[in-house]
Amino acid sequence: PGRPLCSVMDFCPARGQLRWFQGQQELLGHVVATDIVPNGDWTHQLLVLLEIPLQRGVTSSCQVEHVSLEQPLSRYW
């Protein structure tokens, strides 16, 4: 089965965080993340892979936090 991947591209400054949740529970031990990678144009990117499949019937989300955002942004599955 495929593994969900969450990515954030072209952000500046190089401080940010991506987190995976199933329901309200943060999935701390089941993620693999890259370091924040510079793009060479003052922007950066970050990728976070969820190592377990999404559970049917349970809302899963990837949440990004960054200083440029007023509040965290989430993408739901």
C-alpha positions in Angstrom: 0.0 0.0 0.0 1.1 3.6 -0.6 2.3 5.8 2.2 1.0 9.3 2.6 3.5 12.1 2.0 3.1 15.7 3.1 5.2 18.5 1.7 5.7 22.2 2.1 7.5 24.1 -0.6 8.9 27.6 -1.1 8.7 28.9 2.4 10.9 31.5 4.1 12.4 31.8 6.7 13.7 28.3 7.3 11.6 27.6 10.4 8.6 25.3 10.1 7.1 22.1 11.2 4.9 19.4 9.6 3.0 17.0 11.9 0.7 14.0 11.1 -2.4 13.3 13.1 -5.0 10.5 13.1 -8.1 11.9 14.8 -6.8 14.1 17.5 -3.7 11.9 18.2 -0.3 13.1 16.8 1.6 10.3 15.2 5.1 10.9 16.6 6.7 7.5 16.1 5.4 6.8 12.6 6.9 9.6 10.6 10.1 10.1 8.6 11.0 13.7 7.8 13.7 15.3 5.8 15.7 18.2 7.2 14.5 21.6 6.0 16.1 21.7 2.5 17.2 25.0 0.9 16.1 25.6 -2.7 19.0 28.0 -3.5 16.7 31.0 -3.9 16.2 31.9 -0.2 13.2 29.5 0.0 13.0 26.0 1.5 11.1 22.8 1.5 10.2 20.0 3.9 8.8 16.5 3.4 7.2 14.2 5.9 6.3 10.6 5.1 3.8 8.7 7.2 5.1 5.1 7.7 1.7 3.6 8.4 -1.3 3.4 6.1 -4.2 5.7 6.7 -7.1 4.1 8.6 -10.4 3.9 6.9 -13.1 5.8 8.9 -10.5 7.8 10.9 -9.8 11.4 9.9 -6.1 11.8 9.2 -4.3 15.2 8.7 -1.0 16.8 7.9 -0.5 20.1 9.7 2.0 22.8 8.9 3.1 25.5 11.3 5.2 28.5 10.1 5.8 32.0 11.3 4.2 33.4 8.2 0.9 31.8 9.0 -1.6 33.2 11.5 -2.7 29.7 12.4 -1.6 26.2 11.4 -2.9 24.9 8.1 -4.1 21.3 7.8 -4.9 19.0 4.9 -7.4 16.3 5.8 -7.8 12.8 4.3 
